[in-house]
Amino acid sequence: MTQLVLASQSPARLATLRSAGVEPYVLVSEVDEGAALAAAREAHGDLAPEDVALLLANAKCQAVASRLAAGEVPDDAPDDALVLGCDSVLEFDGQTLGKPLHADDATARWRAMRGKSATLYTGHWVIDDRADGTGATFGAVSGTEVHFAEITDAEIEAYVATGEPLLVAGAFTIDGLAGPYIERIEGDPHTVVGIGLPLLREMFAEIGVEWHTLWNRPRG
C-alpha cells in the first residue's frame, strides 16, 4: 500500500480523496501564496492562470516535503510517502481569480459571472518521497469550463451571506451550496472541486504507482 500525504487544508479535496478510497495524511503547507506569486511575477512577469495554479501547487508540495525531510512534523507523519500539493484558480473575463477578499468582492464576482462561463484550473504537484521510489518531482494542470446560471440578486446575497464563497477559489463550490447555481460543466468535475482524480491517476502511473495501491479506507 502506498501512503499519500496531502499538502492542503481543503475539506473538499480531502472528501474527494476519501470518496475515492484514499485516506491521506494531511499536512497544511502554510505557504504565503501572495509572497510566492509576487516573487514569481517579479522574476517572470505576468503569469497565465494555469501557471498560477501550478506554481502554488508546487510551493505547497515542496514546503511539506521539506518539513517531512527535516522531521519537523508530528510523530505519526509517514516518512515513506507520495506528497501531493494542489491549488485552484478561476479564469474569468481575462482575470485570474482566487478566493474573494471580502463579501462585497464575492457579490461583485457573482453578479459579473451569472449567465456566463469561466474556466477553473487546478494545479497538481507530486513529489515521490518513498524510500524505494523514483524521487520524481513533477506537476500537471487540469481545466474545466463552468457555466453559471442566471441567478437573481437575492440568490447572490443569500449565498454570499453563508460565507462559503469566501473560502474557495472563484467564490463558488459545485459540491456545496452553489451546486444549484451551476448549470453545467465541460470537463472533469473533480477539477472543479479542487483535485482532478483522472489526471492524478495518470501522474501516479508515470512513477509506477497504480491508483488501487492507494486504497486504504474500508468499503461497504
N, C-alpha and C positions, 0 to 999 in steps of 0.2 A: 504493500500500500504506500502511495506517495502522499506526503504531507504538504498542504498548501498553507502559506502564510499570506493573509490579505492585508495589504498596507492601506486600509481605508476604514473610516468610521461610518460609512454609508449603510444604514439599515436595509435599504433596497438591494444593494449588492450582496449583502450577507444573506438576505432572504432568498434571493435568486439562486445563489450557490447551494443553499440548504435544500431548496426545492429540486435541484439537480443532483442531490445525493452527496453533496460535499459540505463538510463542517470544517471551515478553515480556522486557523489560529489567527486572531485579529490583533494587529499592532498598528496603532494610529501613527502616521508618519510625523505629524506636527510640522510639516513643511510650510514656510512662509510663501504662499503662492504669489502674492504681489511682488515680493522681492525677487523670486525666481523668474517671473515674467519680465520684470524691469531689466534684470541683468541680461536676459536673452535678447530683448529688444535693443538694448544698447550695443550688444555685440553683433546682432544680425539684422537689425531693422524690423520692419513690420512682419508679423507672423500670421500665416493663414490659420483659420480656426482649427483645422486638423493638427497643425503643428503645435498649437497651444495645448490641445488635449494630450498629445503625445509627450510634450515636454514636461507637463505637470505629472503625468503618469510615471515618467522616468524618474523625476525628482523624488516622488513619494516612495517608489520602489527602492531606489538607491539609498535613501535615508534609512529605511527599515533594514535593508540588507547590511548596511554599515553597523547599525546597532546590534544586530544579531552576531556579526563577526566580532564585535568588541565585547560581547557578553553583557551589554547594557540593556538587558531585557529581564522580565520575570523568570523565575527559576523553571517554570513549566513550559517556557517557549522552546519550540523544536530547534535543534541545531543541524538538522538534516532535512531541508525542505526546498520547495519552489516558492519564490517570493513574487507576489503579484501586486502591481500598482495600477490604479485606474483613475481617469479623470474625464469629465464630460463638459462640453460647451455647446452652445446653440448658435448656429449661424442664421441670422435673420436680417434681411434687407441690407446686406453688406456689412453687418456688425457681428462681432464675436461677443456673445453674452454668457456670463457665468451666473452666479447667484445674484438676485437683486440686492441692492444696498439697503433698501427700506420698503415699507408698504407702498408708498407713493410710486416708487420705481416699478414695483411689481404690477401695480394698477395700470400705469402708463404702458408697460410692455404688453399686457393682455389686451388693452384697447387697440394697440397697434397690430397685434398678431391675429386677432379674431377674424375668421373668414379667410385667412391666408395660410401659407405654409412656411416651414423653416426646416433646416437640417440639423439633427442632433448628432454630434460626433463624440465618440467615446474612444479615448486612447488607452492602450493596454501595454504595460511593460513587465517583462518576466526576467528574473534572474534565477538561473539554475544553481542553487546553493547546496545541492545534495552531495554527500561525501563521494558517491560514485557517479556523479552527474557530469554534464558537459562543461559546466562553468559558463554557459552561454548567457549573454545579456542582450535582449532584443525587444523590439516593440512593433505594434501594428495598430491601425485605426480602423474603426468601422463607422459608417454613417447611415442614418435612416431619416427619410423625409417624413415630417409630421404635418398633418393637415388639421388646422384648428376650426372648430365650429364657430358660427356667427352668434356668439353668446351676448347676452344683454349686459348693460352696466350694472344692474342689480346682481346678476350672477357673478360678475367680476368682483364686485365689492364683497359679496358673501365669501367667495373663495379666498380672496386676499386676507380677509378678517380671520380666517382659520390659522394663518401663519405658515401654512405649508409651502406656499410659493417662495418664501424667504430662505428655505432650507435646501433648495435644489437648483441645479443648473437650468437656465432658461425660464425659471419661475413656474414650472408645471411638473406634474407626475402623470404617468399613464397608468400606474398601478395603485393610485391613491384617489384623492378627492377630485382630481382633474380628469379622471377617466371619461366621464360623460361629455367632456368638452373637447375631446379629440375625435374627429370624425373618422380618420383612417391614417394608416402609416404605410410607407413603402420601404420595406427592408426588414431587418431583424428587430423584432420587438424588444429583445433583451438589451440591445444597444440603447434604446430609449430609457430603460431602467438604469443603465449605467455600467453594464458588463455584458459584452457580446459573447455568449456561450459558444456559438458555432465557430467564430473566429478564434476564441481561446482554445477550443479543441484542436484546431489546425496548428496553432502556435505550439501547443504541448507536443503534438505529433512530430513536429520538426526536431524535437530533442529526445524523441523516443519514449514519450510518456503518453500512454493511452488513457482516454478520459475515465474509463471504468476503474482504473487503478487508483483514482482519487476518491472513489466512493467510500465513505466512512460513516454514513448515517443509516440507522436502522430503517428498513422499509416495511410498509404494511401496517 
